[in-house]
């Protein structure tokens, strides 16, 4: 029987994605939690965890030399952060800019396909 090896980067990304999913699922049954003096909904924390997972995924893929995957993760990290920050801060411009980043980023990534 061979030993299974776990790499820290992918494990951290997977943990953040799992945490994001768990926070999203418990939203209907868990009250907002205090974070830095504010009451924050678990769904908002879920979005923050997913943004962190995308950002960390950028680093993991960049260190492995997977340029296109790293670019995809950075595009989605920035777009997702803006799409989340817009409604949380009540700033429609951030929401629109997030959508623009997402569409432009996907267009760029499709153009890079080989």
Secondary structure, DSSP 8 states (H G I E B T S, - for coil): -------HHHHHHHHHHHHHHHHHHHTTTS--EEETTEEE-HHHHHHHHHHHHHHHHHHHHHHTT-HHHHHHHHHHHHHHHHHHHHHHHT-HHHHHHHHHHHHHHHHHHHHT--
